[in-house]
Amino acid sequence: MKHIRATELVKASVQFRGEVNTPGVVKLKPGKGNSGGPPPKKVSVQDMIDKLRDH
């Protein structure tokens, strides 16, 4: 059976605050692997249909 991952829309705004010039070379730090937290909850197709019908 196929599963649909639960999604949520979050609105955000971006504001321009000017430009910043840094002297010299900018050194990037390496990432520390996958630290994104727990995976999203899996929802079955029928559960999603039932939830949409309730709203």
C-alpha positions as CSV (number, residue, x, y, z in Angstrom):
1,M,0.0,0.0,0.0
2,K,1.3,3.5,-0.8
3,H,1.8,6.0,2.0
4,I,1.6,9.8,1.9
5,R,3.8,11.7,4.2
6,A,2.0,14.3,6.3
7,T,2.8,17.8,5.1
8,E,2.2,21.1,6.7
9,L,2.4,24.6,5.1
10,V,4.3,27.2,7.0
11,K,4.2,30.8,5.7
12,A,7.4,32.9,6.0
13,S,8.5,36.3,4.9
14,V,12.0,37.4,3.8
15,Q,13.2,40.9,4.4
16,F,16.2,42.5,2.8
17,R,18.5,44.1,5.4
18,G,21.3,45.3,3.2
19,E,24.7,43.9,2.2
20,V,27.6,42.9,4.5
21,N,31.1,42.8,3.3
22,T,33.6,40.7,5.2
23,P,37.3,41.2,4.8
24,G,39.5,38.3,3.7
25,V,38.5,34.8,2.7
26,V,35.4,33.1,4.2
27,K,36.1,29.5,5.3
28,L,33.2,27.2,5.3
29,K,32.8,24.6,8.1
30,P,32.1,21.0,7.1
31,G,28.6,19.7,7.9
32,K,28.0,17.2,10.8
33,G,26.0,14.7,8.9
34,N,22.2,14.2,8.9
35,S,20.9,15.9,12.1
36,G,17.4,16.7,10.8
37,G,15.5,15.0,13.6
38,P,13.0,12.2,13.4
39,P,11.5,11.2,10.0
40,P,8.0,12.5,9.2
41,K,5.0,10.4,10.3
42,K,3.8,8.2,7.6
43,V,0.0,8.4,6.8
44,S,-1.9,5.9,4.7
45,V,-3.9,7.1,1.7
46,Q,-7.2,6.1,3.3
47,D,-6.4,8.0,6.5
48,M,-5.6,11.1,4.4
49,I,-8.9,10.8,2.5
50,D,-10.8,10.4,5.8
51,K,-9.1,13.5,7.3
52,L,-9.9,15.5,4.2
53,R,-13.6,14.5,4.3
54,D,-13.9,15.5,8.0
55,H,-12.8,19.1,7.2
